[in-house]
Amino acid sequence: MPKPSHDPHTPISRAHVSQGAYAKLDRTIAYMEQEYRSVITREQLAELAGLNPAHYSRIFRKYKGNSPMDYLARLRMDQAKTLLLQTDLPITEIGQRVGYTDPYHFSRRFKQVIGVSPAGYAKEYQPRVIALDGLGHCLALGVKPLAADIAHAGGFVDLDGTDIQDIGNSLRPRVDLGALAALQPATVLTANSELAQQLEGEVVRIDVYQDPIYEQLPMVAQALGRSVEAKAWTAQYEAECAYVRTRLFGAVGGGRVAILRVREELMQMYGMLNMGYPLYHSLQLAPPDKIAMQCLCNTHFHSSVITVDELPFYEAEHLFVVIQPDAGARTRWQAMIESERWQSFPAVRMGKVYPVDVHNWLPNDPLSIVRQMQEAAAWLTGERTRHNYPSWMQ
């Protein structure tokens, strides 16, 4: 008996199906994609194709690699997976939305097709992600990336027990695209627009000018099928903000709060974005008057480069100081604190100057922002004192 020329369980190309038969099959596939929520039988599909049911099933299997009803089941389960990951609908309703009136039948079929129950899939699914940026976004959503630039994430992102591969070295001085491709990610997160154009597959570009919690996080969540988790995380964040603000009531009053970064080559007074976000957005503290005006004029205002002589334009009763961990920045800092301008700054006179670590405060992801907000509150309420100052700042 001669061997068959084709495995009936493997899909074949259009060349193995006549043009007319192919058009008929395509018509039934389009019908399934449009009407998968409805009751659909093999006989209905065969009639739509104008073929005998047995013959229809035979050529459909040759074309798609499985039977029409198995193809329909897979289509329905793909829709169900999306609903499980992106909505908080109960499993019974999800089953109904994809064509199963019996929830038990839906659960059995889902496990048969996908290999795990609907509840198990929603709990255990982990997309294959590389986080060149956005590691904190991923972890806030309950997603553990395959790999990430660990050092870029900062010290406030807790990586204990995550077992995430560090690919930071492969990004410098040039990105090793081959090393990234070898990990076979389904999605890559990056804030680099030029790099995003070079990467293959699905690339999610994080816009650094967008709000990290109310714009970036939902965008990343949608790409990773974690919209429900994003809403839940944001609700917890808002509750934490409200709680911390009540602790600050009376401790800060109407006092203005500023954040100054000292580097070897320059000094910056930050606005509402980046390091200013936990102070001015999360805690709703008042910035120096000049910063408030600059933010009104430019919604993307990042920071102002200032000199010691310009400190009086940014007066505040509380001052957070971020100093780069290098000798040049320390030298600039020592020269500044000996100046008359510094000594007359309101926060300095009141003993309300608070040092924070640039490694922890430079990242602008959701997890870091919560920790930054909590550290700021600890300084402002007096839970942290001058005893916590590093030796170089004493």
C-alpha positions in Angstrom: 0.0 0.0 0.0 1.6 3.3 -1.0 2.3 5.9 1.7 0.1 9.0 1.8 1.8 12.0 0.2 0.9 14.2 3.1 0.4 13.8 6.9 -3.4 14.6 7.3 -2.6 16.3 10.7 -0.2 18.8 9.2 -1.5 21.9 7.5 -0.6 22.1 3.8 -0.1 25.0 1.4 -2.7 26.5 -0.9 -1.0 24.6 -3.7 -2.4 21.3 -2.3 -6.0 22.6 -2.4 -7.7 23.7 -5.6 -8.4 27.4 -5.9 -12.1 26.9 -5.7 -11.9 24.6 -2.7 -9.6 27.1 -1.0 -12.1 29.9 -1.5 -14.8 27.7 0.0 -12.7 26.9 3.1 -11.7 30.5 3.5 -15.4 31.5 3.5 -16.1 29.1 6.4 -13.1 30.3 8.3 -14.2 33.9 8.0 -17.7 32.8 9.2 -16.2 31.1 12.3 -14.0 34.1 13.1 -17.1 36.4 12.9 -19.7 34.1 14.6 -17.7 32.0 17.1 -20.0 33.2 19.9 -22.9 31.4 18.2 -23.8 27.7 18.0 -21.9 26.4 14.9 -22.0 22.8 13.6 -19.9 21.0 11.0 -23.0 20.6 8.9 -23.6 24.4 8.9 -20.0 25.0 7.8 -20.2 22.3 5.1 -23.4 23.8 3.7 -21.8 27.2 3.6 -18.9 25.7 1.7 -21.3 23.8 -0.6 -19.6 20.5 0.2 -20.5 17.2 1.7 -19.7 17.3 5.4 -17.3 14.4 5.3 -15.5 15.8 2.3 -15.5 19.3 3.9 -13.9 17.9 7.0 -11.3 16.0 5.0 -10.0 18.9 2.9 -10.2 21.3 5.9 -8.0 19.0 7.9 -5.5 18.9 5.1 -5.5 22.7 4.8 -5.5 23.7 8.5 -4.0 20.6 10.2 -7.1 19.9 12.3 -10.8 19.4 12.0 -13.2 22.3 11.5 -14.6 21.9 15.0 -11.1 21.7 16.6 -10.2 24.8 14.6 -13.3 26.5 16.0 -12.5 25.4 19.6 -8.9 26.8 19.3 -10.4 30.1 18.0 -12.8 30.3 20.9 -10.0 29.5 23.4 -7.8 32.2 22.0 -10.6 34.7 22.6 -11.2 33.2 26.1 -7.5 33.7 26.9 -7.6 37.3 26.1 -10.7 37.8 28.2 -9.1 35.9 31.1 -6.1 38.1 31.1 -7.6 41.5 30.2 -10.9 41.5 32.1 -12.2 40.6 35.5 -15.3 38.8 34.1 -16.2 35.5 35.9 -15.3 32.3 34.0 -19.0 31.5 33.5 -19.5 34.7 31.5 -16.3 34.3 29.6 -17.5 30.9 28.5 -20.8 32.3 27.3 -19.0 35.1 25.4 -17.0 32.6 23.4 -19.9 30.2 22.6 -20.3 27.9 25.5 -23.6 28.0 27.5 -22.5 25.2 29.8 -19.6 26.5 32.0 -18.4 22.9 32.8 -18.2 22.1 29.1 -16.2 25.3 28.6 -13.8 24.5 31.4 -13.3 20.9 30.1 -12.8 22.1 26.6 -10.4 24.9 27.6 -8.2 22.4 29.6 -8.3 20.0 26.7 -7.2 22.6 24.2 -4.8 24.8 26.3 -3.6 22.2 28.8 -4.7 24.0 32.0 -8.0 25.1 33.5 -9.2 28.7 32.8 -8.5 29.7 36.4 -5.1 28.2 36.3 -4.2 29.9 33.0 -5.2 33.3 34.3 -3.1 32.7 37.4 0.0 31.2 35.9 0.4 32.7 32.5 3.7 34.5 32.1 4.4 36.3 28.8 7.9 36.0 27.3 9.2 39.5 27.9 12.6 41.3 27.8 12.6 44.5 29.8 15.3 46.7 28.5 13.3 49.3 30.3 10.1 49.0 32.4 11.2 46.2 34.7 9.3 47.9 37.6 6.2 48.1 35.4 6.4 44.4 34.7 6.8 43.4 38.3 3.9 45.7 39.4 1.8 43.7 37.0 2.9 40.3 38.3 5.0 39.6 35.1 8.5 38.2 35.5 10.6 39.0 32.4 12.9 36.5 30.9 15.7 39.1 31.1 16.2 42.8 32.0 18.7 45.5 32.4 18.9 45.0 36.2 21.2 47.9 37.1 19.0 50.3 35.2 16.0 49.3 37.4 17.4 50.9 40.5 17.6 49.8 44.1 13.9 50.2 45.0 12.9 47.3 42.6 12.9 44.2 44.7 14.4 41.3 42.7 14.7 38.7 45.5 13.7 35.3 44.2 12.8 36.5 40.7 15.6 34.7 38.8 15.6 37.3 36.0 18.6 37.1 33.6 20.7 40.3 33.7 21.4 41.5 30.1 22.8 44.9 31.0 26.2 44.1 29.7 24.8 43.1 26.3 23.4 46.6 25.9 26.7 48.4 26.2 28.4 50.0 24.3 26.1 48.7 21.5 23.0 46.5 21.8 23.7 42.9 21.0 20.6 42.2 18.9 21.6 38.6 18.4 21.7 38.0 22.2 18.2 39.4 22.5 16.8 37.4 19.7 18.3 34.2 21.1 16.0 34.5 24.1 13.0 34.3 21.8 10.9 37.0 23.5 7.3 37.6 22.5 7.6 41.2 23.6 10.4 43.6 24.2 10.0 46.8 26.3 12.2 49.8 25.6 12.2 53.5 26.0 14.7 53.9 23.1 12.8 54.9 20.0 15.8 54.1 17.7 16.3 50.7 19.2 12.6 50.0 18.9 12.9 50.2 15.1 15.8 47.7 15.0 14.1 45.0 17.1 12.1 42.2 15.6 8.7 41.0 16.8 6.4 42.9 19.1 8.1 46.0 20.6 6.4 48.1 23.3 8.0 51.6 23.4 7.7 53.3 26.8 7.3 57.1 26.2 9.3 58.8 29.0 7.1 61.9 28.7 4.0 60.0 29.7 2.8 59.6 33.2 4.4 56.4 34.5 1.4 55.2 36.4 -1.7 56.5 34.6 -0.3 56.2 31.0 2.8 54.0 30.8 1.5 51.2 33.1 -1.9 50.7 31.4 -0.1 50.7 28.0 2.4 48.0 29.1 -0.4 46.1 30.8 -2.5 46.0 27.6 0.4 44.7 25.6 1.1 41.9 28.2 -2.5 41.0 28.8 -2.5 42.4 32.4 -5.1 45.2 32.3 -7.0 43.8 35.2 -3.8 43.7 37.3 -2.9 47.3 36.3 -6.3 48.6 37.6 -5.8 46.6 40.8 -2.3 47.9 41.3 -3.3 51.5 40.6 -6.1 51.3 43.2 -3.6 50.1 45.8 -1.2 52.9 44.9 -4.0 55.5 45.3 -4.9 54.1 48.6 -1.3 54.2 49.8 -0.9 57.8 48.5 -4.0 58.8 50.5 -2.7 57.1 53.6 0.8 58.7 53.4 -0.7 62.1 52.8 -2.7 61.9 56.0 0.6 61.1 57.9 2.1 64.3 56.4 -0.8 66.5 57.4 0.6 69.0 59.8 4.2 67.9 59.3 4.6 70.0 56.2 1.7 72.4 56.3 1.9 74.9 53.5 5.7 74.5 53.2 7.3 74.2 49.8 9.4 71.2 48.9 12.2 71.1 46.4 14.5 68.4 45.0 18.1 69.4 44.0 20.5 67.1 42.1 24.2 67.9 42.4 26.5 66.6 39.6 30.2 67.4 38.8 29.3 69.5 35.8 26.0 71.1 36.9 23.2 71.3 39.4 19.5 70.7 38.6 16.3 71.8 40.4 13.7 69.2 39.4 10.1 69.8 38.3 7.0 67.6 38.4 8.6 64.8 36.3 11.0 62.0 37.2 12.4 62.6 40.7 9.8 65.2 41.3 6.9 62.8 40.6 6.6 61.2 44.1 6.8 64.6 45.8 4.4 66.6 43.6 2.1 64.0 42.1 2.0 61.2 44.6 2.2 63.3 47.8 0.7 66.5 46.2 3.3 68.7 47.9 3.9 72.3 46.9 7.0 73.0 44.7 9.0 76.2 44.8 7.0 79.0 43.2 9.4 79.2 40.2 9.1 75.5 39.6 5.3 75.7 39.7 5.3 78.5 37.0 7.7 76.6 34.8 5.5 73.5 35.0 2.5 75.6 34.0 4.3 76.8 30.9 5.7 73.4 29.9 3.9 70.2 30.9 7.0 68.2 30.0 9.3 70.4 32.1 12.0 68.2 33.6 14.4 70.4 35.5 16.3 73.7 35.5 20.1 73.9 35.5 21.0 76.4 38.2 24.0 78.0 39.8 24.5 78.6 43.5 23.6 82.3 43.0 20.2 81.2 41.6 19.2 79.2 44.7 17.1 82.2 46.1 14.8 81.8 43.1 13.9 78.3 44.3 13.3 78.8 48.0 11.6 76.0 49.8 11.1 75.0 53.5 12.1 71.4 52.7 14.9 70.3 50.4 15.7 66.8 49.1 19.3 66.5 47.8 20.5 63.9 45.3 24.3 63.8 44.9 26.1 61.8 42.2 28.4 59.2 43.9 31.7 60.6 42.4 34.5 62.9 43.6 33.5 65.7 41.2 30.0 66.0 42.6 31.3 65.9 46.2 33.6 68.7 45.4 30.8 70.8 44.0 28.7 70.0 47.0 31.3 71.1 49.5 31.8 74.4 47.7 28.1 75.0 47.6 27.4 74.4 51.3 30.1 76.8 52.3 28.4 79.6 50.3 26.3 82.4 51.8 23.5 81.5 49.3 23.3 78.0 50.7 23.4 79.1 54.3 20.5 81.5 53.8 18.3 79.0 52.0 15.1 78.4 54.1 15.4 74.6 54.3 19.0 74.9 55.4 18.3 77.4 58.1 15.4 75.2 59.4 17.5 72.0 59.3 15.1 70.5 56.7 17.6 69.1 54.2 17.2 65.4 53.3 19.7 63.3 51.4 18.4 60.6 49.0 20.3 58.0 46.8 20.4 58.8 43.1 20.4 55.0 42.4 17.0 54.7 44.1 15.5 58.0 43.0 16.4 58.2 39.3 14.2 55.3 38.2 10.7 56.4 37.3 8.7 53.2 37.4 5.6 52.5 39.5 7.4 50.3 42.1 10.2 52.9 42.6 7.7 55.7 42.9 5.9 54.1 45.8 9.2 53.5 47.7 10.4 57.1 46.9 7.1 58.5 48.2 7.5 56.4 51.4 11.1 57.5 51.9 10.2 61.1 51.4 7.4 60.9 54.0 9.7 59.3 56.5 12.1 62.3 56.2 9.2 64.9 56.3 7.6 63.4 59.4 10.9 63.1 61.3 10.9 59.3 61.2 14.3 59.7 59.6 16.7 62.3 61.1 20.2 63.7 60.7 21.5 60.4 62.2 20.6 58.9 58.9 22.8 61.3 56.9 25.7 59.8 55.1 29.1 60.8 56.6 30.0 63.1 53.7 26.9 65.1 54.4 27.4 65.6 58.1 
